[in-house]
Amino acid sequence: MSPWNLLALPPLPEPAMRRLLAPLGDRVTLRVPASRDRDALLAALPGAEIVLGDWTGTLVMDAQAVAAAPGLAFVQQPSVGVDGHDLAALAAAGVPLANTPGVSAGAVSEWCLAATLALSRKLAAADAAVRAGEWPQQGLLPHELGGRRAGVIGYGPIGAMCARLFRALGCEVTYWTRTPREDPGYQDLDALVSGSDVVIVVIALSDETRGLVDPRRMKQGALLVNAARGGVVDQGALVEALRAGHLGGAALDVFDVEPLPAGDLLRDLPNVLLSPHVAGVTPESTGRLVTAVLDNLAAAVEGRAVEGVVNGISPVISRKFTESPIA
């Protein structure tokens, strides 16, 4: 059987991508777009049978991109989030889309805990004050996290690990997910948002969850931690709540627009911890990610079931043409 044509979209130089995919040997023929823009993506898609997605979200498989690849049989996204890809268009074309669930759960949940502790103990303000020659032992007013109520929005592997970490520090933890559960820890979304001292957002972005969290509805003095996607939280409402002093602070790893624009109002707010979408990026999580992606790609070209399909299509990958299409 001829090699499968694999189009790789991550922002890596072609030699680095070849080294990364070397374990697949001659079972695939690797191509990358000529440049990182939409026109180059559309030009590269005819002939592609497998697409390795772009974790930055710059190059996405929307309906037009799917139509440009008649031989497409599988899309592997090297991340948990699949927002940007058109799941319905891929499903209509019979193309399974898989993500990498769980590989970053440890990294993201630890970031959420660390960010919450940094906010509650006023670590950034203390550091800035000491560097400026001040010694504000009485003015910072930090508080302990133990005994406070933490609400987790999203209860996949990341949300479940967040719950375990926050409980270990003595927090009362409740959670909300899109599928109601008969579980004492499950709570109505409105009650969770309005009653939690810390709201931790780790739910996937979709049409259903866009703008899901309005920080103005949160408890006075509460903390917001977002490690999901910027669009899940109403960013305009967040700025309003922070500027009004309604919230005690926010820790954000994700934003409506990334990188965060130079003139964004969030940059000027002192009670915000800003992070460049790296909550899930550690050497450990990257290793798990690479292993999961290679395992799935190997399964795909060998006709075995792949893991993590999110759009309801059979996980067993089959070629659309007898021979690999020519680009």
Salt bridges, closest charged atoms under 4 A:
GLU14 OE2 - ARG18 NH2 2.66
GLU49 OE2 - ARG319 NE 2.71
ASP54 OD2 - ARG36 NH2 2.66
ASP62 OD2 - ARG38 NH2 2.91
ASP83 OD1 - ARG229 NE 3.08
ASP127 OD2 - ARG131 NE 2.69
GLU172 OE2 - ARG149 NH2 3.57
ASP190 OD1 - ARG217 NH2 2.22
ASP197 OD1 - LYS219 NZ 2.73
ASP214 OD2 - ARG216 NH2 2.98
GLU240 OE1 - ARG216 NH1 3.22
GLU258 OE1 - HIS277 ND1 2.71
GLU302 OE2 - ARG27 NH1 2.17
GLU302 OE1 - ARG304 NH2 2.84
